[in-house]
């Protein structure tokens, strides 16, 4: 029998990973919030369509709104937006106490990053995303596996998800320890359609993805523009390049270096065409945005390391104001 794996947050990314683990003979279950999406999966199964192949498959998984109604898994995969990560960590705390491994697949700066870097001040807590340090207490760096998803999926409707493009998933350990667990779960995905890579420096992998999200996501949410529209505008592209350079400088100050240039990263994004970023999709639906993890945390780390970030500051201020105008909680952070 395969490993017991529970996906916490079976949205676009979570549903894609659920199908990938199921293809590798894992016993997969889903833990999610009450609502039409999980209700539809429970009643009719998960319909996962591949846009590239033009195929659709239906998967049947045990589902629950409460962790106590599912068996304790070997691995819990947290696939929620950063603003929902603390409630998710609380919901599976009994599992972690029982020895369940935790894989977190999320965008942005992870809450555990300062605790793994010496030259970032005395406070190991990243206040922008973990104001009271509770997340670091529940899920310390040595306790988790980190994942970086390089694929795009969207929720088309209740119980319906489309895998749009990409097939890479990188997993690694924040401190470079626990590599046996990383290898174990990498092997679990060996028969799936996703290409699993074991990250030798997951902090760099996370930061390199951030370099493509820190600019295009917030600018798209502010303007309503697709990535192609953004990058075809010379002035806006220049702003995105400046945000890239500032974020790269913060990473370098933390000892996280990337050889990629702003031009190279933006050209890669432009090659993907006129897609709507995840933050723009959330803005369209009136949902709170992942501003803290994608931009606020970079600004906090910039203050700690003395790196100026005028472009990030300006865009963050505009988007934080937008959030307040739309009735969402005030964005914490510097």
C-alpha positions in Angstrom: 0.0 0.0 0.0 1.3 3.5 -0.8 1.9 6.3 1.6 -1.1 8.1 3.2 -1.0 11.7 1.9 -3.5 14.5 2.7 -3.8 17.6 0.6 -4.7 20.6 2.8 -6.4 23.1 0.5 -7.5 21.3 -2.7 -7.6 24.4 -4.9 -5.8 24.7 -8.2 -2.3 23.7 -7.0 -3.6 21.3 -4.3 -5.9 19.4 -6.8 -3.1 19.1 -9.3 -0.8 17.6 -6.6 -3.6 15.3 -5.4 -3.9 13.8 -8.9 -0.1 13.5 -9.2 0.3 11.6 -5.9 -2.7 9.4 -6.8 -1.0 8.5 -10.0 2.0 7.2 -8.0 -0.3 4.9 -5.9 -0.5 7.0 -2.8 -3.6 6.9 -0.7 -4.8 10.5 -1.1 -7.4 12.4 0.9 -8.4 16.1 0.9 -8.9 18.5 3.8 -10.5 21.8 2.9 -12.8 24.6 4.0 -16.6 24.1 3.7 -18.0 25.4 0.5 -19.2 24.5 -3.0 -15.7 23.4 -4.3 -15.1 20.7 -1.7 -18.8 19.7 -1.7 -18.7 19.1 -5.4 -15.5 17.0 -5.1 -17.2 14.9 -2.4 -20.4 14.4 -4.4 -19.0 14.2 -8.0 -15.3 13.6 -7.7 -12.5 15.9 -8.8 -12.5 16.7 -12.5 -9.0 17.6 -13.6 -8.5 18.7 -17.2 -5.2 19.0 -19.0 -5.2 22.0 -21.3 -2.1 20.9 -23.1 -3.3 17.3 -23.7 -7.0 18.2 -24.1 -8.0 15.3 -21.7 -10.0 15.2 -18.5 -9.9 12.6 -15.7 -12.1 12.3 -12.6 -10.6 11.4 -9.2 -12.4 10.2 -6.1 -10.8 11.1 -2.8 -12.0 10.9 0.8 -12.8 14.5 1.9 -13.3 16.3 5.2 -13.7 19.8 6.7 -11.9 18.7 9.9 -8.7 16.9 10.3 -10.1 14.6 13.0 -12.4 13.0 10.4 -9.4 11.7 8.3 -6.8 9.1 9.2 -3.5 10.5 10.3 -1.4 10.7 7.1 2.3 10.1 6.6 2.5 13.5 4.8 0.3 16.5 4.9 0.7 18.9 1.9 -0.3 22.4 2.7 -1.4 24.2 -0.5 -3.1 27.3 0.8 -2.5 31.0 0.3 -0.1 32.6 2.8 -2.9 34.4 4.6 -4.5 31.1 5.3 -1.4 29.2 6.4 -1.7 29.8 10.1 -5.2 28.3 10.3 -4.1 25.4 8.2 -1.1 24.8 10.5 -3.4 24.9 13.5 -5.8 22.4 11.9 -3.1 19.8 11.4 -1.2 20.4 14.7 -2.5 17.1 16.1 -1.1 15.3 13.1 2.3 16.9 13.5 2.3 15.9 17.1 1.8 12.3 15.9 4.7 12.4 13.5 3.2 13.5 10.3 5.6 15.2 7.9 4.6 18.6 6.5 5.2 19.8 2.9 4.3 23.4 2.3 3.8 24.5 -1.3 3.3 28.2 -1.3 4.4 31.4 -3.1 6.4 34.2 -1.5 8.9 34.5 1.4 8.4 31.6 3.9 7.9 32.4 7.5 10.9 30.3 8.5 13.5 32.1 6.4 15.0 34.5 9.0 15.4 31.6 11.4 17.8 29.9 8.9 20.0 33.0 8.3 22.5 34.3 10.8 23.0 37.9 9.5 19.4 39.1 9.6 19.1 40.4 13.2 18.1 38.8 16.4 14.5 38.3 15.7 13.9 34.9 14.0 10.2 35.8 13.3 9.2 37.3 9.9 6.6 39.7 11.3 5.0 40.5 7.9 3.7 37.0 7.5 3.8 35.7 11.0 3.1 38.7 13.3 3.1 36.8 16.6 5.5 34.0 15.7 2.9 31.3 16.1 3.5 29.9 12.7 7.2 29.5 13.5 6.3 27.7 16.7 3.9 25.3 15.0 6.1 24.7 12.0 9.7 25.4 12.7 12.2 25.2 9.8 13.6 21.9 10.9 10.1 20.4 10.9 9.0 21.2 7.4 9.7 20.4 3.8 9.4 23.3 1.4 8.0 23.0 -2.1 8.2 25.3 -5.2 5.6 24.7 -7.9 6.5 25.6 -11.4 3.2 24.8 -13.0 0.0 26.7 -13.5 -3.5 25.5 -12.8 -6.9 27.3 -12.3 -10.2 26.4 -10.7 -12.9 26.5 -13.4 -15.8 26.0 -11.0 -16.8 23.8 -8.1 -15.0 20.5 -8.3 -13.3 21.5 -11.7 -9.6 22.3 -12.1 -7.6 22.8 -15.3 -3.8 22.2 -15.4 -2.8 24.9 -17.8 1.0 24.5 -18.2 4.2 23.5 -16.6 5.1 20.2 -14.8 7.9 20.9 -12.3 7.8 20.6 -8.5 10.9 21.3 -6.5 11.1 20.1 -2.9 13.8 20.5 -0.3 14.6 21.0 3.4 15.0 24.6 4.7 18.1 23.8 6.6 19.5 21.1 4.3 18.7 18.4 6.8 16.0 15.8 6.6 17.1 14.9 3.1 16.0 11.3 3.7 12.4 12.5 3.9 12.8 14.7 0.8 14.1 11.7 -1.1 11.3 9.5 0.2 8.5 11.8 -1.0 10.3 12.5 -4.3 10.2 8.8 -5.0 6.5 8.8 -4.2 5.9 11.1 -7.2 8.2 9.2 -9.5 5.2 7.7 -11.5 3.3 11.0 -11.7 3.1 13.4 -14.7 4.9 16.0 -12.6 8.7 16.3 -12.8 9.9 16.2 -9.2 13.3 17.7 -8.4 15.1 17.5 -5.1 16.3 21.0 -4.3 19.8 21.2 -3.0 19.3 24.8 -1.9 15.5 25.3 -1.5 16.0 28.9 -0.2 17.5 29.9 -3.6 14.7 28.0 -5.5 12.1 29.9 -3.5 13.8 33.2 -4.0 14.2 32.7 -7.8 10.5 32.0 -8.1 9.8 35.1 -6.0 11.8 37.2 -8.5 9.1 36.4 -11.1 6.2 37.0 -8.7 7.2 40.1 -6.7 6.6 42.4 -9.6 4.1 40.9 -12.1 1.6 39.8 -9.5 1.1 43.1 -7.7 1.4 45.2 -10.9 -1.3 43.0 -12.6 -3.6 43.3 -9.6 -3.2 47.1 -9.7 -3.8 47.5 -13.4 -6.0 44.5 -14.4 -3.5 43.8 -17.1 -2.2 40.4 -18.4 1.5 39.7 -18.2 1.8 40.3 -21.9 0.2 43.7 -21.6 2.5 44.6 -18.7 5.7 43.5 -20.5 4.7 45.1 -23.8 4.6 48.5 -22.0 8.1 49.9 -21.9 7.6 52.0 -18.7 5.8 49.3 -16.8 8.4 46.7 -17.8 11.0 49.1 -16.5 9.2 49.3 -13.1 9.0 45.4 -13.0 12.8 45.2 -13.7 13.5 47.7 -10.9 11.4 45.6 -8.5 13.3 42.5 -9.6 16.7 44.2 -9.0 15.7 45.4 -5.5 14.5 41.9 -4.6 17.6 40.3 -6.0 19.7 42.8 -3.9 17.8 41.8 -0.7 18.4 38.1 -1.5 22.1 38.7 -2.1 22.3 40.5 1.3 20.8 37.4 2.9 23.3 35.2 1.1 20.8 34.0 -1.5 22.2 34.7 -4.9 20.8 34.1 -8.4 22.6 34.4 -11.7 19.4 35.4 -13.5 18.9 39.0 -14.7 15.7 41.0 -14.8 15.7 40.9 -18.6 16.0 37.1 -18.6 13.3 36.6 -16.0 10.8 38.9 -17.7 11.5 37.4 -21.1 10.6 34.0 -19.7 7.4 35.4 -18.3 6.6 37.1 -21.6 7.1 33.8 -23.4 4.1 32.4 -21.5 1.8 34.7 -23.2 -1.2 36.8 -22.1 -1.9 35.0 -18.8 -3.6 36.4 -15.7 -1.5 36.1 -12.6 -2.8 34.4 -9.4 -3.0 37.7 -7.7 -5.0 39.2 -10.5 -7.4 36.3 -10.4 -7.9 36.9 -6.6 -8.4 40.6 -7.2 -11.1 39.7 -9.9 -12.9 37.6 -7.3 -12.7 40.1 -4.6 -10.4 38.0 -2.4 -7.7 39.2 -0.1 -4.3 39.3 -1.9 -1.0 37.7 -1.0 0.6 41.0 -0.6 2.5 40.3 2.7 4.3 37.2 1.5 5.1 38.5 -2.0 6.1 42.1 -1.2 5.7 43.0 2.4 8.2 40.3 3.6 10.8 41.4 1.1 10.5 45.0 2.4 10.8 43.8 6.0 14.0 41.9 5.1 15.3 44.9 3.2 14.9 47.0 6.3 16.8 44.4 8.3 19.7 44.3 5.8 19.8 48.0 4.8 18.8 47.5 1.2 16.8 50.4 -0.4 13.6 49.3 -2.1 11.8 52.5 -3.5 9.9 50.7 -6.3 8.7 47.9 -4.0 7.7 50.5 -1.4 5.6 52.5 -3.9 3.8 49.4 -5.4 3.2 48.0 -1.9 1.7 51.2 -0.7 -0.7 51.4 -3.6 -1.8 47.8 -3.3 -2.1 48.1 0.5 -4.4 51.1 0.0 -6.4 49.1 -2.6 -6.9 46.3 0.0 -8.1 48.8 2.6 -10.5 50.4 0.1 -11.9 47.0 -0.7 -12.5 46.2 3.0 -9.7 43.8 3.5 -7.6 43.8 6.7 -4.8 46.3 6.8 -1.5 44.8 5.6 0.9 44.5 8.5 4.6 45.0 8.0 7.1 47.9 7.7 
